[in-house]
Amino acid sequence: MSRNRFLIWIVCFVLLCGCKNPQHTEQTIFLDYTDSYNREVVLQQKPQRIVSLSPAITELLFMIGAGDRLVGISDYCQYPEETKKIQKVGGMQNINMETLLSLHPDVVLIGSMVSQEDVDKIEKLNIPVIALIEESDITGISTLMLNLGKITAQDSAAKVEADRWQKTLEHFRQQNVCRQEAPKSVYYVVGFGETGDFTAPKGSHIHQIIELAGCRNVGEEVTTWNVSREFLFQEDPDIIVVRKEDMENFCSLYPYTLLRAVKNHKVYPIESSWIDIVTPRNLQAIAYLQQITSE
């Protein structure tokens, strides 16, 4: 081989080695997601290790088939039963950052109760954080399901569950259309006693739960959660629903003992997790209200 041909061969070899396929150099991206705080969050790969700091999000992840990827949850995530075996990382506002870091999560999913300060701390650990603000509208659960489906690559399962949720709500609405009798008035005790009286206003998901059960929410005419004692006694509801842990205290406390529902033993305890947050278990609250109002 001549010297010139040899030099040409060397140059070509070097050039070929130096040329890289752009498809191999570009880093692949699994998801580019704009969250509820309008933050752009990029996930390089499908998350296999997830931490959830929201009870509703935790429950929905199990529903769409991604619960087995949860390696950490908040202290308030207590449903379904499988959550008992998952590492707790503290409350939604007192997160144990050392425990969180030790779990090596691919992403942390938060609701509306996590502070910006804690979000900043998590991000400083180089852990992606996606905020998914829980819907205040009960129908919004389907939206949250679909968003979680995107994040976890469980789109098909999320679509099935979201459709089922909408059909179930429509079933309750149709039941109400067919009802003949006048709806019973229901007062849900959000708060009571020296701190004041609180119930669910019209714009709340609790109002929707009561209406879907075929009842009239006593709070339908108010715009804030706080109501006056005079308002409560003026309405004097047919039925009162209170968290089971508050039941005994409420029924024995003056002046609530003067209410018609208390006198007639029409005060009913309810699991707070069925009604206080937007969750698929709201269906249990609807069914329960239907049961007690039909007695």
C-alpha positions in Angstrom: 0.0 0.0 0.0 1.4 3.4 -1.0 2.0 6.0 1.7 -0.7 8.3 0.3 -3.3 5.6 0.2 -2.4 4.6 3.8 -2.8 8.2 5.0 -6.2 8.5 3.3 -7.3 5.3 4.9 -6.2 6.6 8.4 -8.1 9.8 7.9 -11.3 8.0 6.8 -11.0 5.7 9.8 -10.6 8.6 12.2 -13.6 10.5 10.6 -15.8 7.4 10.8 -14.9 6.8 14.5 -15.6 10.5 15.3 -19.0 10.5 13.7 -21.7 9.4 16.1 -25.3 8.6 15.4 -27.4 11.5 16.8 -30.0 8.9 17.8 -27.6 7.3 20.2 -26.3 10.5 21.8 -29.6 12.1 22.5 -30.9 11.1 25.9 -34.3 9.6 25.7 -37.1 11.2 27.7 -40.0 9.1 29.1 -42.2 12.1 30.0 -42.2 15.8 29.9 -45.0 16.8 32.2 -46.5 20.1 33.3 -47.9 19.7 36.8 -50.6 21.4 38.7 -48.2 24.2 39.8 -47.4 24.8 36.2 -43.9 23.3 36.7 -42.3 21.4 33.9 -41.0 18.1 35.2 -38.9 15.7 33.0 -38.7 12.0 33.7 -35.9 10.2 31.8 -37.5 6.8 32.3 -40.7 5.1 33.5 -40.8 5.5 37.3 -40.3 2.2 39.0 -39.8 3.6 42.5 -42.5 6.0 43.5 -43.2 7.9 46.7 -46.7 9.3 47.2 -47.4 12.0 49.8 -51.2 12.0 49.1 -53.7 9.5 50.4 -55.9 10.0 47.3 -53.0 9.5 44.9 -51.8 6.4 46.8 -55.3 4.9 46.5 -55.6 5.7 42.8 -52.1 4.2 42.0 -53.4 0.9 43.4 -56.5 1.2 41.3 -54.7 1.6 38.1 -52.2 -1.2 38.8 -49.1 0.9 39.8 -49.4 0.4 43.6 -46.6 -2.2 43.5 -44.2 0.5 42.5 -44.8 2.5 45.7 -41.7 2.4 47.9 -42.7 5.2 50.3 -45.9 6.9 51.4 -47.1 9.6 53.9 -48.3 8.7 57.4 -51.8 9.5 56.2 -51.8 7.0 53.4 -53.7 4.1 55.1 -55.7 2.6 52.3 -55.7 0.0 50.8 -54.5 -2.7 53.1 -51.2 -3.1 51.2 -50.1 0.4 52.5 -49.3 -1.2 55.9 -46.3 -2.8 54.4 -44.9 0.3 52.7 -42.3 2.6 54.3 -43.7 5.8 55.8 -41.8 9.0 55.2 -43.7 11.3 57.7 -46.6 13.6 57.4 -47.4 15.8 54.4 -45.9 18.7 56.2 -43.1 17.1 58.2 -41.4 14.9 55.7 -38.4 12.9 56.8 -35.9 13.8 54.1 -33.3 11.2 55.2 -35.9 8.4 54.9 -37.1 9.7 51.6 -33.6 9.9 50.2 -32.8 6.3 51.4 -35.7 5.0 49.2 -34.0 6.2 46.0 -37.3 7.2 44.4 -37.6 8.0 40.7 -40.4 10.5 41.4 -42.3 11.9 44.4 -46.0 12.6 43.8 -47.6 15.3 46.0 -51.0 16.7 46.5 -52.0 20.2 47.8 -50.8 19.9 51.4 -47.1 19.7 50.8 -45.4 23.1 51.3 -43.2 24.8 48.7 -40.4 24.7 51.2 -40.5 20.9 51.3 -40.8 20.7 47.5 -37.6 22.7 47.2 -35.9 20.4 49.7 -36.8 17.3 47.8 -35.7 18.8 44.5 -32.3 19.7 46.0 -31.9 16.0 46.5 -32.2 15.6 42.7 -35.5 13.8 43.0 -38.2 14.9 40.6 -41.4 16.1 42.2 -44.8 16.2 40.4 -47.7 18.1 42.0 -51.1 16.7 41.3 -53.6 18.9 43.2 -56.5 16.8 44.3 -59.7 17.8 42.6 -62.3 19.7 44.6 -65.0 18.3 42.3 -65.8 14.6 42.8 -66.0 14.1 39.0 -62.4 15.2 38.8 -61.2 11.9 40.2 -61.3 10.6 36.6 -58.9 13.4 35.5 -56.5 12.5 38.3 -56.6 8.9 37.3 -55.8 9.7 33.7 -52.9 11.9 34.8 -51.5 9.2 37.0 -51.8 6.8 34.1 -49.6 9.1 32.0 -47.0 9.4 34.7 -46.8 5.6 35.4 -47.4 4.4 31.8 -50.7 2.8 32.9 -52.8 4.7 30.4 -55.1 1.9 29.5 -55.9 0.8 33.0 -56.4 4.4 34.0 -58.9 4.9 31.1 -60.9 1.9 32.2 -61.1 3.1 35.8 -61.9 6.7 34.8 -64.8 5.5 32.5 -66.1 3.3 35.2 -66.0 6.1 37.7 -68.0 8.4 35.4 -70.6 5.7 34.7 -71.0 5.1 38.4 -71.7 8.7 39.1 -74.2 8.9 36.3 -75.9 5.8 37.7 -76.4 7.7 41.0 -77.7 10.8 39.1 -80.3 8.7 37.3 -81.4 7.1 40.5 -82.1 10.6 41.9 -84.1 11.6 38.7 -86.4 8.6 39.3 -87.0 9.4 43.0 -90.5 10.4 43.9 -90.3 11.5 47.5 -88.9 14.8 48.7 -85.2 14.6 49.7 -84.3 14.5 53.3 -82.1 17.3 54.6 -78.6 16.3 55.7 -76.1 18.2 57.8 -72.5 17.0 57.7 -70.6 18.1 60.9 -67.3 19.4 59.7 -66.6 21.2 63.0 -68.6 22.0 66.1 -68.2 23.3 69.7 -66.4 26.3 71.0 -64.5 26.9 67.8 -67.7 27.3 65.8 -69.9 25.3 63.5 -68.7 24.2 60.1 -70.4 22.3 57.3 -70.0 21.7 53.6 -71.0 24.6 51.3 -72.4 24.2 47.8 -69.1 24.2 46.0 -67.6 21.4 47.9 -67.2 17.7 47.0 -69.1 16.8 50.2 -72.1 18.7 48.8 -71.9 16.6 45.7 -71.7 13.4 47.8 -74.9 14.4 49.7 -76.7 15.3 46.5 -75.6 12.1 44.7 -77.1 10.2 47.6 -80.4 11.8 46.8 -80.5 14.1 49.8 -80.5 17.9 50.3 -77.4 19.4 51.7 -78.3 21.9 54.5 -75.2 23.8 53.5 -76.4 24.3 49.9 -77.2 28.0 50.5 -74.0 29.0 52.2 -70.7 30.0 50.5 -68.3 29.4 53.3 -67.6 26.4 55.6 -68.5 28.4 58.7 -72.2 28.7 59.6 -73.9 30.3 62.5 -75.6 28.4 65.3 -78.8 30.2 64.4 -78.6 28.9 60.9 -78.2 25.3 62.1 -81.2 25.5 64.4 -83.3 27.3 61.8 -82.6 24.4 59.3 -83.0 21.8 62.1 -82.0 19.0 59.7 -83.7 15.6 59.3 -80.4 13.8 59.5 -77.0 14.7 60.9 -73.9 12.9 59.8 -70.7 13.2 61.9 -67.3 11.6 62.0 -67.5 8.4 64.1 -64.8 9.7 66.4 -66.9 12.8 67.2 -70.3 11.1 67.5 -70.5 10.7 71.2 -69.3 14.2 72.0 -71.6 15.9 69.5 -74.7 14.1 70.7 -74.1 14.9 74.3 -73.0 18.5 73.9 -75.5 21.4 74.6 -77.2 23.0 72.6 -76.9 20.3 69.9 -79.0 18.0 72.2 -81.9 20.3 71.3 -81.8 19.5 67.6 -84.6 17.4 66.2 -82.2 14.8 64.7 -80.4 14.3 68.0 -83.7 13.9 69.8 -85.0 11.4 67.2 -81.7 9.4 67.2 -81.1 10.4 63.6 -77.4 11.2 64.0 -75.1 8.7 62.2 -71.4 8.1 62.4 -69.3 7.9 59.2 -65.7 7.0 58.4 -64.0 10.4 57.8 -61.8 8.9 55.0 -65.0 8.2 53.0 -66.0 11.8 52.9 -63.4 14.3 53.9 -61.1 14.0 50.9 -61.8 13.4 47.2 -61.2 9.7 46.8 -62.9 6.7 45.2 -64.1 5.7 48.6 -66.6 8.6 48.3 -68.8 6.0 46.7 -69.0 4.3 50.1 -70.2 7.6 51.6 -72.9 7.9 48.9 -74.1 4.4 49.5 -74.0 4.9 53.3 -76.1 8.1 53.0 -78.6 6.3 50.8 -78.9 3.6 53.4 -79.5 5.8 56.4 -81.9 8.1 54.7 -84.0 5.2 53.6 -84.5 4.0 57.1 
